[in-house]
Amino acid sequence: MHGKITLVPHVEFFAHFLSSMKTPRPAVWSHILDALNAPSLRTNMYESLPVGLVQATISPSFKIVAHPPKSHEAEHTKQSVGMGMYPADSTPTPHGNASYAAVDWFNIDLPMECKADSMEQDPSDDDEPSGEPTAYRRKDALDQILLYAELVFKRQQHMFLFMVLFLGDFVRIVRFDHSGVFATHRLNFKNRGNILVDFLHGYSHLSAAERGHDPTATRVSRGSFLYDSMQDRAARADPQDTHDYVRELFARSLDKGWPWWKLEVRGNVTKRKHHNFRPLTRKFLVGKPHFQASGVAGRFTRGYVALPLVSNDKIAKDAKFVFLKDAWRIDDADVEQEGATLEFLNDHKVKHVPTNTFNLERHSHYRLVMKEVGLPLEEFSGQLLQSVLLFGVLSPRAFEAGIIHRDVSAGNILIYKDDDGKWHGLLNDWELSKRIDDDRQTDCVGTWQYMFARALTNPNRRIVIQDELESFFHVLLYFAVRFLPHNLRDDNVQNFLDGYFNGNGYSCPLEKYFSIARGAIDIRTYNGGRDPKGRILSFHWPAPAQSSPPPELRDRPPSPEEEMQYDHPINTIITKLLTWFRAYYTSDTEPSRASSARGRSLQSIPAERAQNEALMEKLKTHKAIVSLFYHALRELAWPANDKGPDKKLQEVTRRPRGRCRRTRHGPARA
């Protein structure tokens, strides 16, 4: 959240964000908070504040509910904000013998956090120009309210969200959106309680959209016609349908503990012959998101398996599932809309990219409807390299059409079944793509873990084809380390993934940079330096063998020792690619004559330079790398199925940060 916190006087805050809040209040309400005792403990606040606010009937259409510590134990997120304002007809009640109700993150309208200490637990700092806290406890308080805001954004459909922070006798009013955090300066509500009362009273009279709720999203009520129709369609299995796996994904999204929605996508249909537009609104039914990004600031991308509705708000008998992407796109005139990019690629018959069917842009909120519904690449079966290559994501057609993706990552490569019943690949998420001949976009973009090392050391660097190919390499390595057998101990795999792909989250991971620059992935820090076979990362043939062994072993069954000693053919590919990238990275620095000549004759320098230039040529297009992959698949012996158990830990512990603009908050652990 660095650089995304803004503190302003309450007058400016109200004028900018609550200009329609003009409901008059009785003058007697100005002093209703004066009699409250200063809290010595946080628990005192749960007893005094809700009672005082409720008795004043400031917000008759809402109720304020206290959620003291331990009230969250019955709630599945195990998180609890201090208090909350709820619509009167959606107020949570205590479970069993509990004295207080747990937070209902699906219905809370105005979260209110309570801190007894007015200074040490204040998540903002009025004395800092940035408004950001510097003390540890204050940073923890900021992380806490950001988590609360994230829980609401994930479980509801919000454009923005207000929150009230009680800090001893002080209060801040906060507004979250996906550009950052805006908050008032601290106010003493004992002396200036009229300001807080004005806000609470006025807020309760705002429309849902003025309070931040998305007007293009309608909750599907339990037991309604649409609710039952969604369940009926999800249960209608068809073994003959090659896309039945998509129905299963939709059925999985119908979590009864999660709200279901009817989402509107308002856009324009192009009449190409006359080059004009016709406005159109389409509606789609969705359940729990297929995936959603973490954090508050940023694109906050959510993806749904969606079911289209016809004009009478019913599901057509022949309705086909689609993929609906909901994101807050970068408000940058230099970044073309993803829908426009996909339409361009579709018109140029580029394969293995999503088919754009419809898109909406409302300010910075963007919805895009795509024909294909894919599965994560990690669900591949068979050969890893075949999954990456033959599924077509390395196709040069987009580049030849003049578009560079700029965000190749593990999450953006999907697999899906086409109408032919065969699995294909899909390079997804083209929002940050650009025209190759467009020199305006020099900012650093991408998904942190898979970004090329040069960008992470130079954020202002322009992204070129060599960088994109390096990102493909990092994706291949990521899945290879997770699923293939290798000489890295299983208990060190997660440490390697963190070190190579995440680093410290602020600068280029050293292991990534040196692996690319030196042309080898050194794992001595994980395996120890004494074992000469454990110095460089290498992959093994799966045991027991699942495909034809090499020619010298084909006359007899290989022994278990031979199976483990036989190198996996992916080593050939990784070694050659690292050689190419190493040569490319030599162009960044020209070594001095003395250092270059050390240990070798000066006559060898031109020859080495010529060799590097020849290797660098292989990265100027997709041709050499695609040829390398195809040759390896056709000429080398491969195991029929080299996918083993996933060695990656599943726990989420931290979220990487960095100087580059990332397309999404990457997984907390690579």
N, C-alpha and C positions, 0 to 999 in steps of 0.2 A: 504493500500500500504506500510505498515511498513516493512522495511527490503528489499524492492524490487526496490529501486532507486539506480542507479549506475552512477556516474559522471566520465568522462574520458577526457583526452586531445583530441582535434579534430583529431590529426594524428592517434591516436589509434582507435578512433571511425570510421574514414574513412577506415582504414586498415581492421577492423573486419567486418563492416557491408556493406561497399561499395567498396569492393576490385575490382569489375569489372568496376567501374566508372573511365575510363581512357580517356575520350574524351577530346582532347586538346581544349583550348579556346584562343581567340585572346588576346594578352597582353594588349590591350587598355581597356579591360573590368575590369582590376584590380582596377581602381579608379572611376568607375561609381557611387559609392555611397558616395564618398567623399563630394560632393557638397550639399548633403541633409542637411537641417537645423535640429538642435536638436528639437524634438517635445516638446512643452510645454503642449499640451493636446493630449489625445488619438485620437481625431478627426483629428489632423494635420497629423497623420501617414497614415490615409486612403487617404489623398490627395497626399502626397509626395511619399510614398513607392511604391504603384502600378504603378504610372506614371513612376518613375525612372526605375523600373525593366522591365516594358513593353517596354519602349522606347529603352532600351538596347538590345532588342530582344535576351535575354539570352536563352529563351526556346521557339523557334518558333512554336513547335507543341503543346504548352500549352498556356493558357491565365491566367493571374492573375486578380482576381476580388475582389474588396473591398466590405465588408459587415459591414458598420458602425452600431452603435446602432440604434434600431428601424427598421432596415431592416428585422429583423426576424419576425416582426409582421404578415407577410403574410405566414410564414412557420409554419407547424403544430406542430413542437417540441418546438417552441418559444425559440430556442437557436440559437446563432449566433457567429461563430468564426470570428475574425477580417478580414481575407482575405483568399483566397483559390486559389490554382493552379488547373485548370481544363483542360482536353483534349479540344483542340480547337473546336471539333465538339459537345461538351457537356457543353458549357458554359451557365450558367443561365443568364437570362435577367430580368430587372425590370418589375414588374407587375403594370399595370395601370399607374398612374401618379408618381409612386415611382422613386426616383433618383438613387437608388441602388437596386441591385438584392438580394433576400434572399438566404441564403445558400442552396445549393442542396446537402444534405447529401448522396444521392444515387450516386452522380458522382464526388464529390470533391476528388481530388487525393492527394493533399498536403495541409493540413490545415496550416494556418499561424495566430497565435494569436498576437495581438498588445497590449502592455502595455506602457504607457508614463513613468511610474516610473521604473527606472532600478533596484531598490533595494526592495522596499516594496511590489512590485507585482511580484517578481521573484519566481516561484514555486519551485525552488531548492536553496540550500545553499552550496556554494563551501567551506565554512568554517566549515561545519559539516561533520564529518567522514562518516555519513550515507547518506549525500546529501539531507536529508529531511528537509523541512522548520520547524521552530519552532514558528515564528510569525503568528498571526491570519490571516493577509491579505495574507501572502505568502501561508498559508495552503489553504485559499479560492481559490487562483490562481491555486494551484495544483488540487484541486477538480474540478475546471472549465475545465482544459485541459484534465483531465481524463474523464469527461463527454463528451467532444468533441470527444475524441478517441473512447469512447464506442458507440456513435451515428454512427460513421463510421463503426466500426466493426459489429454493428447490422444490418446495412442497405446495407452493401457490403459483399463480400467474401474475407477477408484479412487473410494472415498469420501474417503479421506485418504491421506497419504503421509509416511513418515519419511525423514529424511536425516541423515547424519553429516558434520560439518564438522571437518576437522583443520586447526588453525591453529598451525603450529609445534609446540610441546609441549602445546598446549591443544586442547580439543575441545568442540564443542557438539552436542547432539542436538536435531534440529528436526522439527517436525510441521507439515505444510501441510494445510489444508482450505480450503473456499471461503468461510470466514468470515475467514481470515487466517493468520498465522504464529505458532506457539508454539515457544519454544526455551528450553533450559536456560541458566543462567549458564555462563560459561566454566569449564572444569575442566582442571586439569593432569593429563593422562593418565599422565605419568611418575610422579607422586606418588599419584594416585588412580585408577590404571588399573583397579581392581576395578569402578568404576562403569561404565566403557565395556564391560568384559568381561561384566558382568552384563547390560547391555543387548543386546549382540550374541548372547550365548548364549540369553537369554530370547526375544529376537525370533525367532530361528531355530526356536523351538519353538511359536510362536503359529500359530493357524490362518490361512488366507489372509484371511478376513474381519477377523480381529484385526489383521492387518498392513495393512489398508486396502482390500483388493480387494472389489469389489462382489459379494456373493453371488447377486445376481439376474442376473448376466452370465456366460455360459459361452462360452469361445472355441470356434469351430467349427474342428476340426482339418482340415488340408489332406488331401484324398483321402478324407475321411469321406463317408458317405451324404448328410448335409445339405450338405456343401461341393459335392458334385457336383450335388445337386438345385438349389442356388442358381444354379449356372452353366447348368443345363438350362433353368430358368425364364427366366433373363435372355436366353437365346438364342432364345426362342420368340416371334418377331416375328409380329404380326398387323396387316397394313395396313388391315383393316376396323375395327380397334379405335380409337375416338377417343382413348383414353388410352394409346396405344402409346408416346407420348413419355415416360410414366412408367416403362415397362419399360426404355427407353433410359437413363433416369437411374439406375435400379437396376443395369443392366449396367455403367454407368460407375463405380458405387460398388464394384464387385467388383475392387478393386485387389489383385493377388496379392502385392504388397509390403506389404500392410496386413492386420491381423487382422480376421476376420469374427466376428460374435457372434450368440449366441442370447440375447435379452433377455426377461426376465419382466416382465409388467405385472400386478401384483396389486392388485385393487380390489374394489369391491362393485357388484353389479347391483341396481338398485332395482326392487322389486315395488311399483309405484305404487298398485295397488288396496289393498294392505294396509299400505303405507308402512313396509315393512321391507326388509332388505338380505340378499343372498346373496353370500358371498365367492366370488371367482372369480380364477383366474390364467390369463392368456393369454400366449403366447410368440410372439416375432417374430424373424425373421432379418434381420440388417443387415450391410452392408459398411462401407466408409469413410463417414464422415459427409458428408451433403450440404452441411452447413456446420457450423462450430463457432466459438464465441466465443473471443477471446484473453484472456490473463491467467489468474491463479489465483483471486484473490478475486472474488466476485460470483456471478452465476447460472451461468456456464460452460455456456451453452445449446448443445446439439448437436441437429441435426436429421437424421433418417435417412429414406430411402425404404425402407420395411420390407415384409416378406412374412410374413403370419400363418401360424402352424402350427395344425394340428388336434390333437385330444387325443392321438393316437399319435405325436406329433412328426414328422409328415409334412406336406408341402405339398399342400393339396387342389387338384384339377384346376381348380376354378373360383375359386381364391384370387385376391383383388384386392389390389393394392398399396395401402398406406396411408402416411401420414406420421406418424412417431414423434418426438415432441419430448422430449428428456431435459434437465432443468434442475434447478438447486438454487434453489428458490423462496424468496422472502423470508419469514422466519419472523416474521410480523406478523399478529396477530389481526385487524387492521383491513383487511388485504388479502385479498380473497376468492380462493379457488382459481380458476385459469383454467378448469378443467373445469366448475366450477359456473356461471361466467359464460357460457361457451359453451352449456351446457345451457339456461340461462335465455333466451339469444338464440335458440337453435334452437326452443325451445318457443313463442317469440313470432314465429316465422316470419320472422326478420330475415335478409335475403339477403346474400350476399357476405361471410359470416363462416364460419370453419371449422365442420364438423360434428363434434361430439365423439362418439366411439364408445366410449372407455374411458379411464380415467385411474388413476394410482397415486400415492399419497403415502406416503413412508416417511421419517419425520422431516422433513427439509427437502429430501429428494430427491424429484423429481416427474417422472413420465412421463405423457405425454398422447398418445393415438392419435387421429388425425383422418383423415377420409375423403379429403379433397382433398390432392393433391400438386401444389404450384404451382411456377412458374418465377419468377425475379427480374423485377421490373418493367423492368429495364434491357434485357431481351430483347424489349421491345415492338417491333412493326412497324406501319407506317402512321403515323397522326397521334398525336403525344404526348398532346395534350389528350384525344383520344378514348380513349386507353389509360387515362388517369387517371380520366376521368369516366364514360365509358360502361361501363367494367368495374365500376362500381357502388360503388367504395370511398367515395364521398362520400354514399352513401345515408343519409338521416337516420333510418332506421328504428330503429337501435340507440339513438340519442339519444332518440327518441320513446318507446322502451321503458324509458327511465330509466337508460341506461348511457353513460358517457363513456370513451373508449378511453385517453387520456392518454399514449400512446406512438406517435403517428403518425410514421413514418419511412420512408425509402427501402427499408429492408430488410423492413419489415412490410407492404408492399403487393406482392402476388403476382398472377400471372395463371395461370389454369388452364382446361382444357377440361372442360366439363360433359358430361353424357350426350347433350345435343343437338348435340354436335360443335362448339359455338361457344366462343370464348374469353371468359372472365369474369374479374372481379377478385375479390380476396380480401384483406380487411383482417385481418391475422394478429396473433398475439401479444397476447392480451387479459389477460395476467396482472396488469398494473398498472391495469386499468380499475377504475372504481368507480361506485357508484350516485350519480346526480346529487344526490339529497337527503341523501347521507352527508357530513356536515361534519367527520368525524373525521380524514380524511386530508388534512393540510395540507402534507405534505412534498413536496419537488420531485423529480419523477420524469420519466423520458423518455430518449430517445437524444440525446446532447449536440448533434450537428450540426443537428438539426431542431427543437430546442426553441424555443419562442417567446421573444422577447427579454426580455419582462417576467419570466419565470421565471428567466432567467439573471442578471438584476439583482436579483431578490428570491426566493431559494430557498424561502422560507416561504409563498409565495403559493399560494392555492388555484387549481387549474386549472379553467377554465370553457370554454364552447363557443367563445368568441372566440379563445382560445389554441389550441384544437384546430384551428380553421380556419386559423390562421396557420401551424401545422405543415404542413398540407396545402399551403399556398402555398410553403413552403420546399422541400418535396419536388418540387413542380412546377418551381420555379426550378432546383433541383439537376440534374434531368434535362434541362431546357432548355439550360442552359449546357454540359452534357456533349455533347449530341447535335444541337442545332439550330445553324444558322449565325447568327452575331451579330457585333457590332462590337468584340468583345474578341479581341485577337490570340491565336492558338492557343497560342503559347509562354507566354502569361500565364494560361491557363485554370486550371492547377493552383494557381498562386499565389492566384488569386481564390477558388477552392474552399477552400483552406486559410484564407485571411483571413476569408471570410464565414461558413463553417460550423464551422471549428475555433477560430480565434482563437489565443489563448495557452493555451487548454485549462483556464484557471482562472476566467475571468470572461467575461461576454457579449462575443462578438466585436463590436468597434466598428462594423465595416462592416454587420453585420446590424442592430444597434440603430439606427444613423443611417438606414439604408435604410428601415426600417419607420417610424421616427419622422418622417422628412422626406418620405416618400412617393416616393422616387426612388433608384435604385441608381447611385451615382456611381462611375465607373471611371477617373477622371482619374489616379489614382495608378498605374494599369496602362498606360493608353494615352498619358499625358502630357496636359497642360492646353492645348496649343496648338490641337488639332483640335476645333472646336466640335461636330462630329458624333460625336466619341468621348467625350463627357463622361458621358452617361447610357447605361446598358446597353440595347441594343435588338436585336431579332432580325430576320433577313432571310428573304426568300423563298428557298427552295433554288434553286440554279442547277445544271443547267438546270431550267426550270419543269416540274413534274410534275402540275399540275392547272390548272384554268381560271384565267386571270389576271383582274384586276378588270375591270368593264364597259368602262372607257375603253380597254382594251388588247385587247378580245376580237375587234375587226375585223381585227387584224393580229398576226403573231407578235411577241412582245416581244423587244427587243434584249437582249443580255447585260447591258448597263448598267442597263436598266430592271428586269430581273429582280433584280439585286443591290440596286437602290434601293427596290424595292417592299417595304414592311414586312410582316413576318410577322404574321398576325392575333393571335398570342399576345400581342403588345405591348398590344393593347386590354385584354386580360384582366389582364395584370400591372399596367398603369397604374391600372385601376379598383380592383383589390384593394389596391394600395398606398395609394390615396386613402382607402379605407375604413379600413385599418389605421392610417393617419396620424391620421384623425379619432378613432379609438378611443384612440390613445395620448395625445391631448390631454387626456383625462380624468384622466391621471396627475398633471398639473401645471396649475395655474391661473396664467398669467403675470401679472406685476404690471401695474397700470394704465399705468405709464410705458412699460414695454417693449412692452405690447400696442398702445399708441397710436402708437408711433414709426412715422412714415411713412404713417399712415392716420388717418382720423377716428375719434373715439370712437363715432360712430353706427354704424360698420361692425362693431363687436365683437359686439353681440347677434345681428346677422344671420349672422355667421360661426359663432357658437356654435350657432345654430339649424341651420345647414347641417351642422355636425359631428355634431350629435345625430341628424339625419336619416340621415347616412351610417353612424353607429354602429348604428342600428337594423338595418341590413342584416346585421350580424354576430351578431345574437341567436339566429338559427336557421340551418339549412342552406339555407333556401329561396332567398335572394337569390343566393348564390354558385352554387348548382346552376342557377338560372335564367340567370345570367350565362353560365355555361359552355355550356348548351344553346343559348342565343340566338346565341352566337359561332359555334358549330358549324353552325347552320342558316342564319344570315344572312350570314356573312362567307365570302369565297372562301378555301379552304384548299388547300395542296398535298396531293396524294394520299399522299405518303410524305415526311415532313419529317425522318426520322431519318438523320443522317449518321454519320461515323466518331466513335468515342468519343475525346474530347479529354482525358480524365482520365488522368494517369499511373498506372501500376499498381504502382509500387514502394511498399513499406511502410517508412516512416521513423520514425514516432513514434506514440504512443498518447495521444490527448487525455485530459486529466484535468479534474476540476472539482468544485465543491461539491455539485452535485446528484446524487442517486442515479440512475444511469443503468441502463437495463435490460440493457445489455450493453456490453462495451468496443467502442466504435464503430470503424469502419475507421480505420487509422492516418492515412490521408489521405482527406478527404471525397470 
